[in-house]
Amino acid sequence: MKLTVNLPRKTFPALATNDFVYLNSGGSGPPSDETISAMREADDLCSGPAYLEGTDFYAHQRDQYARAREAAAKLVNVNPGDIALTQSTTHGMNLGTFALDWRAGDEVISSRSEHPGCLVPLHGLQERYGVKPKLIEPPITAAKIEEAMTPRTRLVSISHVDWTNGEILPLAEISTLARDRGALTLVDGAQSVGNIPVDVPATGVDMFAFTGHKWVLGPEGMGGFYVRPRLASELSSTSLGFASLSDPAVFDVDGGYWKHLHEGARRFEASTMSPALAAGFAVAAGAVHERGLEGFAEIRRHAGLLAGLLEELPRVTIRSPRPAQSGLVSFEISGVTAKEAAEKLLEQKFVVRFIPEPYPYVRASTHLFNTDEELEALAKAVSRT
């Protein structure tokens, strides 16, 4: 029997009782009933009867975290031991950015179109350590990065999918180049995981941060951070605590337990997290994995349909690649600012977002709960804006 990848609106509390057209999963995707139920069940247990079970209270938390790591690992085709649970993509980008032993004069390469979750930590490196960020103009290619590299380049920090327009960056080429030149790669996967197929080992990147609250349709506050096997032990985590230890029993108040940190990415987990968020993330991530390539293809089909409708309008300029590479469709409307356009569309019950300068686009995110009729209606609304 063929798997149905389109998702009924009625299964999303945010959409079930209204006629808004939601096109902002690239900002935050609404969780389903199933995801919310899993969160409530975990919260009911861990906020209630689990308190009466002695140390098994912590076992319930541990089990939820383990399920979340396993689900996250399947999303990006890695082993669960190579994943640390985080709060968000930005949290992971911070962990990766500050994990190197930076020295004044070191360089990091990124893009002028990067999300602040990538660029703000890089500017923090500049302020704290005198590291020089080198920002190249999009579109990002391996050739442009190679031109910007010098012997002082230690990190290339970029996105998998450009948040401004949905373009997929050539990670395999870039990571090969960086490795050959002695630099590491750190990737922002906020707009790729749940949106397009992701096979992190195939890209060759060293570190990869992503979230569950956008295309995965999971809860806000839970994401993942991948670290290439055997690299974690060479990095310095800025987030350390009891959970960083592979065997908490070796903790000694006087120190001496550093060899007992987790060998892999889990050394970046420091302390207690929310078991409810972990449960919701596991369910949402599992659903993405189950839908597989058919789900990604349908997201892309929706984006292609919307872009085709919009490019027929005389005042609209499409800023996303054609044919569509992902579920993001960015465009400009002549004579109307992106912010004004997003506000006018919201008045007509279309939820999109605008990208700020220097790439002031209106951005629509097409997902599996959207219908062709909704996309046609959006195009008509844009023509009136």
JODASUL-V510762 format. One line per field, one symbol per residue. ss: DSSP state (H for helix, E for strand, - for the rest). phi: phi as a letter, one per 30 degrees, with the letter a starting at -180 (. if undefined). burial: I if it has 9 or more other ideal C-beta (glycine too) atoms within 8 Angstrom, else O. A space follows every 10 residues. Layout:
ss->???
phi->???
burial->???
//
This chain:
ss->--------HH H--------- EE-E------ --HHHHHHHH HHHHHH--HH HH---HHHHH HHHHHHHHHH HHHHHH---H HHEEEE--HH HHHHHHH--- ------EEEE E----HHHHH HHHHHHHHH- -EEEEE---- -HHHHHHH-- --EEEEEEE- E------E-- HHHHHHHHHH ---EEEEE-- --E--E---H HHH---EEEE E--------- --EEEEE--- -HHH------ -HHHE--HHH -------HHH E---HHHH-- ----HHHHHH HHHHHHHHHH HHHHHHHHHH HHHHHHHHHH -----EEE-- -------EEE EEE--E-HHH HHHHHHH--E E-EE------ -EEEE----- -HHHHHHHHH HHHH-
phi->.dddcdcded dcedcdcbcd ccbbddcacd ddeddddddd dddeddcbdd dcciddeddd dedddddddd dddddcibde dcccdbdade edddeddcdc ddbejdbbcb cdcddedcdd edddedddbi dcdcccdddd bddddddddb dcdcbccbcd bdddbidddd ddddddeddd ciccbbbdce ccdjcbdbbd eddiddbbca bcccddicdd jbbbbcbeei dedcccdcbb aeddddbedd ebecjicddc dedcdddddc aecddddddd dddddddddd didddddded dedddddddd ddddcccdcc dbdecadcbc abceibdddd dddddddcic cbbccdecbd cdbcccbdcd cedddddded dddcd
burial->OOOOIOIOOO IIOOIIOOOO IIIIIIOOII IIOIIIOIII IIIOIIOOOI OOIOOOIOII IOOIIIIIII IIIIIIIIOI IIIIIIOIII IIIIIIIIII OIOOOIIIII IOIIIOIIIO IIIIIIOOII IIIIIIOIOI OIOIIIOIIO OOIIIIIIII IIIIIIIIII IIIIIIIIIO IOIIIIIIII IIIIIIOIOI OOIIIIIIII IIIIIIIIIO OIIIIIIIOO IIOOIOIOIO OOIIIOOOOO OOOOOOIOOO IIOIIIIIII OOIOIIIIII IIIIIIIIIO IOOIIIOIII OIIIIIIOII IOIOOIOIII OOOIIIIIII IIIOOIOIOO IIOIIIOOII IIIIIOOOII IIIIIIIIII OOOIIIIIIO IIOOI
//
